[in-house]
Amino acid sequence: MSELSKRATVYFDPAIHQALKIKAVTTQQSLSDIVDSALRQQLSEDQEDLSAIASRISEPEISYESLLDDLKKHGKI
C-alpha cells in the first residue's frame, strides 16, 4: 500500500468480512490491500464505461417504441 494512505472506516456484512479475512490469509495480503485493489478495479471499469459512452455520443438514438416497431416489421418478434 502507498505511503500516502488515508484511513477510513468501512462496515461490511459479517459474511463478506469473513470472506475478506479468509482471502487475506490465503493470499498473504492485508484487508486494506484487497479492498484498495477492488476499488481501483471498479474505478478503472467506470472510466472504461465513460470512455465507451463518449465514443458513442454521435450515434443516432432510437426510442424503445421505434425499436419494437422495427423488430416487429422485420419478423424478429
VEXSETOR-562346 format. One record per atom (N, C-alpha, C, O): residue in one letter; z, y, x. Coordinates in steps of 0.001 Angstrom, whole numbers, padded with zeros to 6 digits, always signed. Last residue first. Layout:
<atoms>
AZYX
...
</atoms>
This chain:
<atoms>
I-033688-010239-039880
I-032530-010506-040755
I-033039-010681-042176
I-032248-010915-043091
K-036166-010173-038757
K-035059-010605-037903
K-033794-010886-038705
K-032936-011662-038283
G-038497-009150-039896
G-038065-010507-040219
G-036931-011043-039365
G-036757-012258-039265
H-039072-006514-039516
H-039659-007443-038575
H-039154-008884-038763
H-039359-009734-037896
K-037562-005308-041507
K-039011-005129-041525
K-039706-006166-040630
K-040797-006637-040951
K-034968-005856-040601
K-035454-006480-041825
K-036986-006456-041883
K-037623-007441-042256
L-034907-004212-038342
L-034698-005657-038205
L-035229-006398-039417
L-035865-007444-039285
D-035260-001706-039554
D-036248-002206-038609
D-036126-003725-038420
D-037133-004430-038347
D-032919-001521-041097
D-034232-001475-041757
D-035305-002060-040851
D-036161-002819-041306
L-031014-001541-039028
L-031052-002631-040003
L-032392-002692-040726
L-032938-003773-040944
L-031705+000899-037804
L-031769-000351-037051
L-031852-001545-037999
L-032662-002450-037799
S-031136+002686-039836
S-032510+002541-039360
S-032692+001249-038582
S-033723+000586-038698
E-028337+002328-039969
E-029173+002025-041136
E-030630+001816-040723
E-031286+000888-041196
Y-027573+003269-037476
Y-027314+001878-037829
Y-028203+001456-038991
Y-028755+000355-038994
S-030044+005361-035939
S-028886+005146-036793
S-028748+003658-037102
S-029710+002897-036995
I-030774+005880-032582
I-031219+005297-033836
I-029970+005040-034674
I-028960+004554-034163
E-031818+008097-029971
E-030776+007491-030797
E-031394+006929-032066
E-032403+007433-032561
P-033586+007742-026877
P-033521+008150-028284
P-032411+007413-029028
P-032113+006254-028741
E-032095+008584-023732
E-032676+007583-024624
E-032581+008060-026077
E-031606+008708-026457
S-030761+010293-022099
S-032028+010771-022646
S-032701+009750-023569
S-033764+010027-024125
I-028525+008918-021228
I-028334+010069-022107
I-029635+010524-022760
I-029614+011081-023858
R-028282+006884-019462
R-028986+006593-020714
R-028961+007770-021684
R-029341+007621-022846
S-026757+007718-017364
S-028149+007363-017073
S-028959+007095-018338
S-030189+007081-018294
A-024285+008066-018588
A-025018+009245-018113
A-026490+008923-017859
A-027364+009753-018108
I-023587+005397-018997
I-023781+006281-020149
I-024618+007492-019736
I-025542+007891-020445
A-023302+004579-016352
A-024307+003935-017208
A-024615+004808-018420
A-025771+004939-018820
S-021152+006189-015562
S-022454+006338-014897
S-023563+005734-015747
S-024646+006309-015855
L-019152+005159-017197
L-019554+006557-017352
L-020906+006819-016701
L-021714+007585-017227
D-019002+002551-016133
D-019388+002767-017532
D-019872+004193-017759
D-020879+004414-018432
E-018109+003119-013541
E-019404+002467-013736
E-019911+002675-015162
E-021093+002941-015378
Q-015590+004180-014171
Q-016586+005033-013514
Q-017981+004442-013670
Q-018939+005178-013906
D-014367+001901-015241
D-014549+003088-016086
D-015624+003996-015494
D-016469+004521-016220
E-014305+000325-012937
E-015130-000098-014075
E-015380+001061-015025
E-016480+001197-015561
S-012447+001838-011487
S-013797+001660-010966
S-014756+001238-012077
S-015883+001729-012152
L-010194+001507-013085
L-010753+002844-012920
L-012183+002781-012387
L-013033+003576-012788
Q-009821-001266-012730
Q-010077-000720-014055
Q-010705+000666-013970
Q-011647+000966-014703
Q-009295-001372-009968
Q-010447-002081-010517
Q-010814-001520-011886
Q-011994-001318-012175
R-006919+000102-009882
R-008088+000588-009149
R-009363-000062-009682
R-010388+000603-009832
L-005289-001620-011381
L-005604-000286-011890
L-006807+000316-011184
L-007631+000973-011819
A-005177-003835-009679
A-005714-003980-011033
A-006106-002619-011615
A-007143-002494-012267
S-003937-002694-007415
S-005281-003266-007318
S-005938-003380-008690
S-007116-003059-008846
D-001433-002010-008503
D-002296-000982-007925
D-003745-001474-007858
D-004669-000739-008208
V-000458-004556-009178
V-000704-003569-010233
V-001642-002482-009725
V-002554-002072-010443
I-000286-005691-006595
I-001076-006337-007643
I-001443-005338-008733
I-002594-005275-009165
D+001454-003924-005280
D+000091-004115-004776
D-000813-004733-005840
D-001973-004345-005973
S+003775-004244-006853
S+003116-002939-006759
S+001680-003079-006282
S+000783-002427-006816
L+004470-006855-006330
L+004058-006487-007680
L+003311-005168-007653
L+002317-004999-008360
S+003043-007863-003151
S+004090-007248-003965
S+003554-006989-005370
S+002344-006912-005579
Q+001854-011128-002246
Q+001652-009700-002458
Q+002851-009162-003232
Q+003577-009915-003882
Q+001494-013895-002028
Q+002206-013154-000979
Q+001883-011664-001021
Q+001668-011024+000009
T+000621-015353-004091
T-000407-014653-003308
T+000185-013859-002148
T-000543-013228-001381
T+002944-016375-005204
T+001897-017317-004784
T+000805-016656-003945
T+000133-017333-003168
V+004417-014041-005761
V+004937-015047-004837
V+003822-015935-004317
V+003759-016218-003121
A+002729-012739-007565
A+003159-012064-006343
A+003653-013076-005311
A+003336-012970-004127
K+002573-014603-009642
K+001371-014280-008867
K+001745-013633-007544
K+001147-013939-006512
I+005216-014450-010540
I+004695-015713-010014
I+003454-015461-009157
I+003307-016037-008079
K+005290-011777-011393
K+006203-012235-010350
K+005701-013523-009717
K+005751-013676-008497
L+003328-011844-013410
L+003149-010997-012230
L+004046-011445-011083
L+003612-011486-009932
A+004564-013566-015247
A+003289-013951-014639
A+003025-013137-013375
A+002549-013679-012378
Q+006770-011964-015917
Q+006983-013268-015291
Q+005704-013737-014589
Q+005758-014244-013469
H+005429-009833-017142
H+006233-009595-015943
H+006473-010898-015189
H+006390-010932-013961
I+004380-011141-019333
I+003475-010557-018348
I+004216-010321-017036
I+003686-010582-015956
A+006750-011789-020666
A+005861-012868-020229
A+004876-012365-019174
A+004570-013083-018223
P+007867-009198-021230
P+008543-010153-020349
P+007641-011284-019834
P+007765-011689-018678
D+005685-006452-020892
D+006122-007549-021748
D+006771-008588-020825
D+006259-008831-019732
F+006809-003837-018749
F+005924-004945-019071
F+006544-005834-020125
F+007765-005950-020233
Y+006881-000484-017819
Y+007529-001524-018599
Y+006498-002563-018999
Y+005437-002223-019524
V+007230+001332-014869
V+006290+000705-015789
V+007033-000410-016503
V+007735-001197-015868
T+007809+004202-013126
T+008453+003129-013873
T+007461+002627-014894
T+006919+003398-015687
A+006627+005025-009879
A+006531+005146-011336
A+007286+003982-011952
A+007384+002907-011361
R+006102+006793-006843
R+006891+005842-007608
R+006713+006116-009097
R+006655+007267-009530
K+003351+006953-004675
K+004190+007616-005663
K+004890+006543-006463
K+004313+005489-006729
S+002424+006818-001199
S+002659+006216-002506
S+003534+007102-003376
S+004344+007888-002884
L+001217+007176+001319
L+001359+008301+000399
L+001570+007806-001031
L+000957+008323-001965
E+000736+004839+002602
E+001974+005530+002943
E+002244+006688+001995
E+003385+007136+001879
S-000592+002287+000430
S-000718+003529+001174
S+000656+004128+001476
S+001608+003951+000716
M+000000-001178+000853
M+000000+000000+000000
M+000000+001238+000896
M+000543+001211+002000
</atoms>
